[in-house]
């Protein structure tokens, strides 16, 4: 009887290398690296993509988004160009990393002294977006529904969560890719807000 074939360790490693290589070439246009998440650096989009790659110093794009169910106020670019420093969080209830930002934004709401606006990105249903905030707590001044993801695209994002700090002239002053931990809040976000307030 012929014994069953059992690939040795070198064969397993070769197969793993093939899988990793194929995964790399099949990856989506946008992916967070560990450096992106830890250091707040921008993720690297496909160089052939036509979306604007560096939004810093540029005006927020024009948009108008409808509100969450049962709420009167959505979100538009005029909310971000009224002369106040603000924070914009583009998130999705279906994205587990976005859950981490909720507690951070609750603290930022208390310590930062700036409005925090939410853009609910490609939610499956408006009710799911509302239920998610009801469950975790809502730190946002107002939230707009970006159902088709076109507003997120106009901000140059390829995934969520992404957070922007908007200066008093309605220009993008900082972009954070990935969730914001306590260290990033203390060492990056709050100092940037204080710097902008000083002018």
SESEMI-809221 format. One line per 8 residues: their letters; for each residue x, y, z of N, C-alpha, C, O. Coordinates in nm, 3 decimals. Example, Ala and Ser with C-alpha at 12.3 -4.5 7.8 and 13.67 -1.06 7.14 Angstrom:
REM SESEMI-809221
AS> 1.319 -0.569 0.780 1.230 -0.450 0.780 1.320 -0.330 0.780 1.424 -0.332 0.846  1.285 -0.225 0.708 1.367 -0.106 0.714 1.290 0.003 0.787 1.341 0.114 0.804
REM end
This chain:
REM SESEMI-809221
XXXXXXXX> 0.086 -0.120 0.000 0.000 0.000 0.000 0.089 0.125 0.000 0.184 0.135 0.076  0.054 0.217 -0.087 0.131 0.342 -0.094 0.093 0.434 0.020 -0.025 0.465 0.038  0.191 0.478 0.098 0.159 0.567 0.211 0.105 0.700 0.161 0.141 0.744 0.052  0.018 0.766 0.240 -0.036 0.896 0.198 0.073 1.000 0.185 0.171 1.000 0.259  0.053 1.089 0.089 0.152 1.194 0.067 0.143 1.300 0.177 0.036 1.354 0.204  0.257 1.329 0.239 0.263 1.432 0.342 0.373 1.530 0.305 0.491 1.498 0.317  0.335 1.648 0.259 0.438 1.744 0.219 0.526 1.783 0.337 0.477 1.804 0.448  0.657 1.794 0.311 0.747 1.831 0.419 0.742 1.981 0.444 0.667 2.054 0.378
XXXXXXXX> 0.821 2.027 0.539 0.814 2.166 0.584 0.849 2.263 0.471 0.787 2.369 0.459  0.948 2.228 0.389 0.988 2.319 0.283 0.877 2.338 0.180 0.861 2.447 0.126  0.799 2.231 0.153 0.688 2.243 0.059 0.580 2.333 0.116 0.523 2.416 0.045  0.551 2.317 0.248 0.450 2.403 0.312 0.492 2.549 0.303 0.409 2.636 0.275  0.620 2.576 0.328 0.669 2.714 0.323 0.659 2.770 0.181 0.625 2.887 0.163  0.688 2.687 0.083 0.677 2.733 -0.056 0.533 2.765 -0.091 0.505 2.864 -0.159  0.439 2.678 -0.045 0.298 2.703 -0.071 0.252 2.832 -0.003 0.175 2.909 -0.060  0.301 2.855 0.121 0.265 2.977 0.193 0.315 3.100 0.118 0.244 3.201 0.110
XXXXXXXX> 0.437 3.092 0.063 0.492 3.205 -0.011 0.408 3.238 -0.133 0.388 3.354 -0.166  0.359 3.135 -0.200 0.273 3.156 -0.317 0.144 3.226 -0.277 0.100 3.319 -0.344  0.083 3.180 -0.166 -0.042 3.240 -0.119 -0.022 3.386 -0.083 -0.103 3.471 -0.120  0.088 3.417 -0.011 0.115 3.555 0.029 0.136 3.643 -0.094 0.087 3.755 -0.101  0.210 3.589 -0.193 0.234 3.667 -0.316 0.106 3.696 -0.391 0.084 3.808 -0.436  0.020 3.592 -0.403 -0.107 3.613 -0.472 -0.195 3.711 -0.397 -0.263 3.792 -0.459  -0.193 3.704 -0.263 -0.273 3.797 -0.182 -0.227 3.940 -0.204 -0.308 4.033 -0.208  -0.095 3.956 -0.217 -0.041 4.091 -0.238 -0.092 4.151 -0.368 -0.135 4.266 -0.372
XXXXXXXX> -0.085 4.072 -0.475 -0.126 4.124 -0.604 -0.277 4.135 -0.616 -0.326 4.208 -0.702  -0.351 4.064 -0.531 -0.498 4.071 -0.536 -0.554 4.169 -0.436 -0.676 4.180 -0.422  -0.466 4.240 -0.363 -0.515 4.327 -0.256 -0.596 4.442 -0.312 -0.580 4.477 -0.429  -0.686 4.501 -0.230 -0.760 4.618 -0.277 -0.668 4.738 -0.293 -0.554 4.737 -0.246  -0.719 4.841 -0.359 -0.639 4.960 -0.385 -0.584 5.019 -0.258 -0.475 5.076 -0.258  -0.659 5.007 -0.147 -0.623 5.075 -0.024 -0.604 4.976 0.087 -0.686 4.887 0.106  -0.496 4.991 0.162 -0.473 4.903 0.276 -0.395 4.979 0.380 -0.306 5.058 0.346  -0.426 4.956 0.507 -0.352 5.019 0.614 -0.229 4.935 0.648 -0.238 4.812 0.653
XXXXXXXX> -0.116 4.999 0.669 0.001 4.930 0.721 0.009 4.958 0.871 -0.061 5.046 0.922  0.094 4.883 0.941 0.109 4.907 1.084 0.164 5.047 1.109 0.125 5.111 1.206  0.254 5.095 1.023 0.306 5.230 1.040 0.196 5.334 1.022 0.193 5.434 1.093  0.106 5.309 0.926 -0.006 5.402 0.905 -0.088 5.413 1.032 -0.124 5.523 1.074  -0.119 5.297 1.094 -0.207 5.296 1.210 -0.140 5.358 1.331 -0.205 5.427 1.409  -0.009 5.334 1.347 0.059 5.381 1.465 0.102 5.526 1.454 0.103 5.599 1.553  0.139 5.569 1.333 0.198 5.701 1.318 0.109 5.803 1.250 0.148 5.919 1.236  -0.010 5.762 1.209 -0.099 5.856 1.145 -0.054 5.897 1.007 -0.096 6.001 0.957
XXXXXXXX> 0.032 5.815 0.943 0.076 5.847 0.809 -0.031 5.807 0.709 -0.115 5.721 0.736  -0.027 5.870 0.594 -0.126 5.838 0.492 -0.095 5.703 0.429 0.021 5.672 0.400  -0.200 5.623 0.407 -0.181 5.498 0.335 -0.145 5.529 0.191 -0.172 5.637 0.140  -0.082 5.432 0.126 -0.030 5.454 -0.008 -0.129 5.404 -0.114 -0.142 5.283 -0.132  -0.198 5.494 -0.183 -0.291 5.450 -0.287 -0.220 5.402 -0.412 -0.100 5.427 -0.430  -0.292 5.335 -0.495 -0.241 5.291 -0.623 -0.193 5.415 -0.700 -0.270 5.510 -0.717  -0.066 5.415 -0.747 -0.016 5.535 -0.817 -0.093 5.567 -0.945 -0.086 5.680 -0.994  -0.165 5.469 -0.999 -0.243 5.493 -1.119 -0.383 5.548 -1.089 -0.458 5.584 -1.180
XXXXXXXX> -0.417 5.554 -0.960 -0.550 5.602 -0.923 -0.554 5.753 -0.944 -0.456 5.822 -0.918  -0.668 5.804 -0.990 -0.678 5.947 -1.021 -0.724 6.029 -0.900 -0.726 6.152 -0.908  -0.761 5.964 -0.790 -0.805 6.039 -0.672 -0.688 6.118 -0.615 -0.575 6.069 -0.610  -0.716 6.239 -0.574 -0.613 6.326 -0.518 -0.546 6.259 -0.400 -0.613 6.210 -0.309  -0.414 6.256 -0.401 -0.342 6.175 -0.303 -0.299 6.254 -0.179 -0.279 6.195 -0.073  -0.285 6.384 -0.191 -0.242 6.462 -0.075 -0.340 6.576 -0.050 -0.330 6.681 -0.114  -0.434 6.557 0.043 -0.537 6.659 0.064 -0.495 6.773 0.156 -0.568 6.871 0.169  -0.378 6.762 0.221 -0.340 6.860 0.322 -0.326 6.999 0.259 -0.257 7.018 0.159
XXXXXXXX> -0.395 7.095 0.322 -0.392 7.232 0.275 -0.495 7.264 0.169 -0.504 7.378 0.124  -0.572 7.166 0.130 -0.673 7.188 0.027 -0.812 7.204 0.089 -0.838 7.148 0.195  -0.900 7.280 0.026 -1.036 7.298 0.079 -1.112 7.166 0.082 -1.089 7.078 0.000  -1.202 7.154 0.178 -1.287 7.035 0.180 -1.373 7.034 0.055 -1.413 7.139 0.006  -1.402 6.916 0.003 -1.483 6.911 -0.119 -1.627 6.954 -0.092 -1.674 6.946 0.022  -1.695 6.999 -0.195 -1.837 7.036 -0.182 -1.921 6.909 -0.172 -1.905 6.816 -0.252  -2.011 6.905 -0.074 -2.099 6.790 -0.058 -2.218 6.828 0.029 -2.215 6.928 0.100  -2.321 6.748 0.024 -2.438 6.764 0.110 -2.495 6.624 0.134 -2.533 6.555 0.040
XXXXXXXX> -2.501 6.585 0.260 -2.544 6.450 0.296 -2.669 6.454 0.383 -2.686 6.543 0.467  -2.756 6.358 0.361 -2.881 6.350 0.439 -2.851 6.299 0.580 -2.748 6.236 0.602  -2.940 6.326 0.674 -2.917 6.286 0.814 -2.951 6.140 0.839 -3.006 6.071 0.754  -2.916 6.096 0.959 -2.958 5.964 1.006 -3.110 5.963 1.024 -3.171 6.069 1.038  -3.170 5.845 1.024 -3.316 5.838 1.041 -3.363 5.907 1.169 -3.306 5.887 1.277  -3.468 5.987 1.155 -3.526 6.055 1.271 -3.454 6.180 1.314 -3.493 6.244 1.412  -3.348 6.217 1.244 -3.274 6.338 1.279 -3.297 6.445 1.173 -3.321 6.415 1.056  -3.287 6.569 1.216 -3.316 6.680 1.125 -3.194 6.725 1.046 -3.206 6.769 0.931
XXXXXXXX> -3.076 6.714 1.106 -2.957 6.773 1.046 -2.862 6.666 0.993 -2.825 6.573 1.064  -2.823 6.681 0.865 -2.721 6.596 0.806 -2.587 6.667 0.813 -2.551 6.722 0.917  -2.514 6.666 0.704 -2.382 6.730 0.703 -2.351 6.778 0.563 -2.379 6.710 0.464  -2.292 6.897 0.556 -2.247 6.950 0.427 -2.116 7.023 0.446 -2.073 7.047 0.558  -2.053 7.059 0.335 -1.925 7.130 0.344 -1.940 7.266 0.409 -1.842 7.318 0.464  -2.059 7.324 0.406 -2.077 7.456 0.470 -2.062 7.446 0.621 -2.027 7.545 0.686  -2.088 7.327 0.678 -2.065 7.309 0.822 -1.916 7.317 0.856 -1.879 7.351 0.968  -1.833 7.287 0.757 -1.689 7.280 0.780 -1.617 7.406 0.735 -1.495 7.416 0.749
XXXXXXXX> -1.691 7.501 0.683 -1.630 7.624 0.632 -1.688 7.747 0.701 -1.689 7.857 0.645  -1.737 7.727 0.822 -1.802 7.837 0.894 -1.705 7.915 0.982 -1.747 8.001 1.060  -1.575 7.886 0.969 -1.475 7.961 1.046 -1.427 7.891 1.171 -1.340 7.944 1.241  -1.481 7.775 1.202 -1.441 7.701 1.321 -1.351 7.584 1.286 -1.366 7.523 1.180  -1.258 7.552 1.374 -1.180 7.429 1.361 -1.272 7.313 1.393 -1.351 7.320 1.487  -1.262 7.207 1.316 -1.351 7.093 1.338 -1.279 6.963 1.304 -1.172 6.963 1.244  -1.341 6.854 1.343 -1.289 6.720 1.315 -1.395 6.645 1.236 -1.514 6.650 1.269  -1.353 6.576 1.131 -1.443 6.494 1.050 -1.398 6.349 1.059 -1.283 6.316 1.029
XXXXXXXX> -1.487 6.263 1.100 -1.461 6.120 1.109 -1.542 6.047 1.002 -1.665 6.053 1.002  -1.472 5.978 0.912 -1.539 5.895 0.812 -1.530 5.752 0.861 -1.420 5.697 0.875  -1.643 5.692 0.887 -1.647 5.562 0.957 -1.759 5.476 0.899 -1.836 5.520 0.814  -1.766 5.352 0.946 -1.875 5.263 0.908 -1.904 5.166 1.022 -1.812 5.117 1.088  -2.029 5.140 1.045 -2.067 5.049 1.154 -2.021 4.907 1.128 -2.006 4.828 1.221  -2.000 4.872 1.000 -1.957 4.736 0.965 -1.805 4.717 0.977 -1.755 4.607 0.955  -1.733 4.823 1.011 -1.587 4.817 1.022 -1.546 4.807 1.169 -1.559 4.906 1.241  -1.497 4.692 1.215 -1.460 4.677 1.357 -1.363 4.784 1.408 -1.382 4.831 1.520
XXXXXXXX> -1.260 4.825 1.332 -1.170 4.928 1.386 -1.240 5.060 1.420 -1.192 5.137 1.504  -1.353 5.086 1.355 -1.422 5.213 1.381 -1.479 5.218 1.522 -1.503 5.327 1.575  -1.501 5.103 1.582 -1.555 5.101 1.719 -1.458 5.167 1.816 -1.500 5.229 1.914  -1.326 5.152 1.789 -1.227 5.207 1.881 -1.232 5.359 1.886 -1.199 5.419 1.988  -1.273 5.421 1.777 -1.273 5.567 1.771 -1.383 5.631 1.854 -1.372 5.747 1.893  -1.489 5.557 1.882 -1.602 5.617 1.951 -1.561 5.671 2.088 -1.590 5.786 2.121  -1.493 5.588 2.169 -1.450 5.634 2.301 -1.350 5.748 2.289 -1.352 5.842 2.369  -1.262 5.741 2.188 -1.166 5.849 2.166 -1.237 5.979 2.136 -1.200 6.085 2.188
XXXXXXXX> -1.340 5.972 2.051 -1.411 6.094 2.015 -1.495 6.148 2.131 -1.518 6.268 2.140  -1.540 6.060 2.218 -1.610 6.108 2.338 -1.515 6.194 2.421 -1.554 6.300 2.471  -1.393 6.148 2.435 -1.295 6.225 2.511 -1.257 6.353 2.436 -1.245 6.459 2.497  -1.239 6.341 2.304 -1.204 6.459 2.225 -1.315 6.563 2.233 -1.288 6.684 2.236  -1.438 6.517 2.235 -1.551 6.609 2.247 -1.543 6.690 2.376 -1.579 6.807 2.380  -1.496 6.624 2.482 -1.485 6.691 2.612 -1.360 6.776 2.624 -1.364 6.885 2.681  -1.246 6.727 2.569 -1.118 6.793 2.590 -1.076 6.884 2.475 -1.000 6.979 2.496  -1.125 6.856 2.356 -1.076 6.929 2.239 -1.144 7.061 2.214 -1.086 7.151 2.155
XXXXXXXX> -1.269 7.073 2.259 -1.342 7.198 2.240 -1.373 7.229 2.096 -1.383 7.346 2.059  -1.387 7.125 2.012 -1.420 7.146 1.870 -1.534 7.053 1.832 -1.548 6.946 1.891  -1.616 7.092 1.735 -1.721 7.001 1.689 -1.660 6.882 1.615 -1.559 6.894 1.545  -1.723 6.765 1.632 -1.681 6.644 1.564 -1.796 6.599 1.475 -1.905 6.569 1.523  -1.770 6.596 1.346 -1.873 6.557 1.250 -1.845 6.416 1.198 -1.730 6.378 1.175  -1.952 6.340 1.179 -1.939 6.204 1.130 -1.992 6.189 0.989 -2.094 6.248 0.953  -1.923 6.109 0.910 -1.971 6.069 0.778 -1.982 5.918 0.779 -1.882 5.847 0.782  -2.106 5.868 0.776 -2.131 5.724 0.778 -2.113 5.670 0.636 -2.192 5.701 0.547
XXXXXXXX> -2.009 5.591 0.618 -1.960 5.553 0.486 -2.015 5.417 0.441 -1.992 5.316 0.507  -2.089 5.417 0.331 -2.139 5.294 0.269 -2.209 5.201 0.368 -2.185 5.080 0.368  -2.295 5.258 0.450 -2.371 5.176 0.544 -2.468 5.086 0.469 -2.523 5.124 0.366  -2.489 4.966 0.522 -2.583 4.875 0.458 -2.724 4.931 0.461 -2.796 4.926 0.362  -2.764 4.984 0.577 -2.893 5.052 0.589 -2.877 5.171 0.683 -2.793 5.166 0.773  -2.953 5.276 0.666 -2.947 5.388 0.759 -2.978 5.347 0.903 -2.919 5.401 0.996  -3.069 5.252 0.920 -3.105 5.209 1.055 -2.988 5.142 1.126 -2.971 5.159 1.247  -2.907 5.066 1.052 -2.790 5.004 1.113 -2.693 5.110 1.163 -2.634 5.096 1.270
XXXXXXXX> -2.678 5.217 1.086 -2.590 5.326 1.127 -2.641 5.391 1.255 -2.563 5.424 1.344  -2.771 5.409 1.264 -2.831 5.469 1.383 -2.820 5.376 1.503 -2.788 5.420 1.613  -2.847 5.248 1.482 -2.840 5.151 1.591 -2.699 5.142 1.649 -2.682 5.126 1.770  -2.600 5.151 1.562 -2.461 5.140 1.604 -2.425 5.254 1.700 -2.361 5.231 1.803  -2.467 5.374 1.667 -2.440 5.488 1.754 -2.522 5.481 1.882 -2.476 5.524 1.988  -2.643 5.428 1.873 -2.726 5.413 1.992 -2.663 5.315 2.090 -2.673 5.331 2.212  -2.597 5.213 2.035 -2.533 5.112 2.119 -2.405 5.164 2.184 -2.382 5.142 2.303  -2.321 5.233 2.106 -2.189 5.272 2.154 -2.184 5.411 2.215 -2.092 5.444 2.291
XXXXXXXX> -2.282 5.494 2.182 -2.280 5.633 2.223 -2.243 5.720 2.104 -2.162 5.680 2.020  -2.302 5.836 2.097 -2.286 5.923 1.981 -2.206 6.048 2.019 -2.259 6.137 2.085  -2.079 6.056 1.977 -1.997 6.173 2.009 -2.005 6.285 1.905 -1.939 6.388 1.919  -2.087 6.264 1.800 -2.083 6.354 1.686 -2.181 6.471 1.700 -2.291 6.456 1.752  -2.136 6.586 1.652 -2.223 6.704 1.646 -2.337 6.679 1.548 -2.452 6.712 1.577  -2.305 6.621 1.435 -2.405 6.575 1.338 -2.340 6.470 1.249 -2.217 6.461 1.240  -2.425 6.391 1.183 -2.376 6.282 1.098 -2.447 6.289 0.963 -2.567 6.313 0.956  -2.371 6.268 0.856 -2.428 6.260 0.722 -2.411 6.120 0.667 -2.311 6.053 0.694
XXXXXXXX> -2.509 6.076 0.587 -2.508 5.941 0.530 -2.444 5.943 0.391 -2.502 5.995 0.296  -2.324 5.886 0.381 -2.255 5.875 0.251 -2.283 5.735 0.196 -2.195 5.650 0.193  -2.406 5.714 0.151 -2.453 5.580 0.115 -2.373 5.518 0.002 -2.341 5.399 0.007  -2.340 5.597 -0.100 -2.269 5.540 -0.215 -2.118 5.557 -0.207 -2.045 5.513 -0.295  -2.071 5.621 -0.101 -1.927 5.638 -0.082 -1.862 5.747 -0.165 -1.740 5.760 -0.165  -1.941 5.825 -0.237 -1.884 5.925 -0.326 -1.822 6.043 -0.250 -1.724 6.101 -0.297  -1.878 6.078 -0.135 -1.818 6.186 -0.057 -1.684 6.141 0.000 -1.586 6.216 -0.001  -1.681 6.018 0.051 -1.554 5.963 0.098 -1.450 5.964 -0.014 -1.334 5.998 0.009
XXXXXXXX> -1.492 5.928 -0.134 -1.402 5.929 -0.249 -1.352 6.069 -0.277 -1.235 6.088 -0.311  -1.440 6.168 -0.263 -1.398 6.306 -0.289 -1.298 6.355 -0.185 -1.222 6.448 -0.212  -1.299 6.293 -0.066 -1.199 6.324 0.037 -1.070 6.246 0.013 -0.971 6.265 0.083  -1.071 6.158 -0.086 -0.952 6.081 -0.118 -0.929 5.961 -0.030 -0.815 5.918 -0.013  -1.037 5.904 0.028 -1.018 5.788 0.115 -1.043 5.660 0.038 -1.116 5.657 -0.061  -0.981 5.554 0.088 -0.994 5.422 0.026 -1.040 5.317 0.127 -1.057 5.201 0.090  -1.060 5.356 0.250 -1.104 5.265 0.355 -1.138 5.345 0.479 -1.117 5.466 0.482  -1.190 5.279 0.579 -1.228 5.347 0.704 -1.170 5.270 0.822 -1.144 5.150 0.812
XXXXXXXX> -1.148 5.340 0.935 -1.178 5.482 0.960 -1.067 5.574 0.911 -0.949 5.538 0.907  -1.108 5.695 0.876 -1.015 5.804 0.843 -1.069 5.930 0.911 -1.188 5.957 0.907  -0.978 6.005 0.972 -1.017 6.126 1.044 -0.941 6.246 0.988 -0.822 6.237 0.959  -1.012 6.357 0.972 -0.952 6.481 0.925 -0.969 6.590 1.029 -1.072 6.597 1.096  -0.868 6.674 1.042 -0.882 6.799 1.117 -0.894 6.910 1.013 -0.811 6.922 0.923  -0.999 6.991 1.027 -1.027 7.099 0.932 -0.997 7.232 1.000 -1.042 7.256 1.112  -0.922 7.318 0.934 -0.887 7.446 0.996 -1.001 7.547 0.982 -1.106 7.516 0.925  -0.979 7.666 1.035 -1.084 7.767 1.036 -1.121 7.820 0.899 -1.223 7.886 0.884
XXXXXXXX> -1.039 7.792 0.798 -1.070 7.834 0.662 -1.134 7.723 0.580 -1.155 7.738 0.460  -1.165 7.613 0.646 -1.227 7.502 0.574 -1.130 7.420 0.493 -1.168 7.352 0.398  -1.002 7.425 0.531 -0.900 7.346 0.463 -0.856 7.228 0.550 -0.860 7.235 0.672  -0.815 7.121 0.484 -0.772 7.001 0.556 -0.633 7.024 0.612 -0.538 7.050 0.538  -0.622 7.015 0.745 -0.495 7.042 0.813 -0.422 6.914 0.853 -0.301 6.914 0.871  -0.497 6.805 0.868 -0.435 6.679 0.910 -0.525 6.564 0.870 -0.647 6.575 0.869  -0.461 6.453 0.837 -0.535 6.331 0.801 -0.478 6.214 0.881 -0.358 6.188 0.878  -0.566 6.144 0.950 -0.528 6.026 1.028 -0.592 5.903 0.966 -0.714 5.892 0.958
XXXXXXXX> -0.509 5.811 0.921 -0.557 5.685 0.865 -0.561 5.580 0.975 -0.461 5.556 1.043  -0.677 5.516 0.991 -0.691 5.412 1.094 -0.743 5.469 1.224 -0.756 5.591 1.238  -0.772 5.382 1.321 -0.828 5.427 1.449 -0.730 5.513 1.527 -0.608 5.502 1.509  -0.784 5.597 1.614 -0.704 5.688 1.696 -0.697 5.632 1.838 -0.799 5.623 1.906  -0.579 5.596 1.882 -0.564 5.547 2.020 -0.535 5.665 2.112 -0.521 5.778 2.067  -0.527 5.637 2.242 -0.508 5.743 2.341 -0.376 5.818 2.319 -0.370 5.939 2.338  -0.272 5.745 2.280 -0.142 5.809 2.257 -0.149 5.906 2.141 -0.097 6.017 2.149  -0.212 5.865 2.033 -0.224 5.953 1.917 -0.310 6.075 1.949 -0.282 6.185 1.903
XXXXXXXX> -0.415 6.053 2.027 -0.499 6.165 2.067 -0.418 6.268 2.145 -0.426 6.388 2.117  -0.339 6.221 2.242 -0.263 6.311 2.329 -0.147 6.376 2.256 -0.120 6.495 2.274  -0.078 6.299 2.173 0.048 6.346 2.114 0.033 6.410 1.976 0.122 6.481 1.931  -0.080 6.383 1.909 -0.095 6.433 1.773 -0.222 6.518 1.756 -0.215 6.634 1.715  -0.337 6.459 1.786 -0.463 6.525 1.755 -0.484 6.651 1.838 -0.506 6.759 1.783  -0.478 6.638 1.970 -0.501 6.755 2.056 -0.396 6.865 2.034 -0.434 6.982 2.026  -0.265 6.832 2.022 -0.168 6.938 1.992 -0.195 7.008 1.859 -0.175 7.128 1.847  -0.240 6.931 1.758 -0.269 6.993 1.629 -0.387 7.089 1.641 -0.386 7.196 1.580
XXXXXXX> -0.487 7.051 1.717 -0.602 7.139 1.737 -0.560 7.265 1.811 -0.602 7.375 1.776  -0.478 7.249 1.915 -0.430 7.367 1.990 -0.347 7.459 1.902 -0.357 7.581 1.911  -0.265 7.399 1.816 -0.184 7.478 1.724 -0.271 7.560 1.629 -0.242 7.677 1.603  -0.375 7.498 1.577 -0.464 7.569 1.486 -0.541 7.679 1.557 -0.567 7.784 1.499  -0.577 7.655 1.681 -0.649 7.757 1.757 -0.564 7.881 1.781 -0.614 7.993 1.786  -0.435 7.857 1.797 -0.345 7.971 1.819 -0.326 8.052 1.692 -0.289 8.169 1.696  -0.351 7.988 1.579 -0.338 8.058 1.451 -0.194 8.064 1.406 -0.164 8.119 1.300
REM end
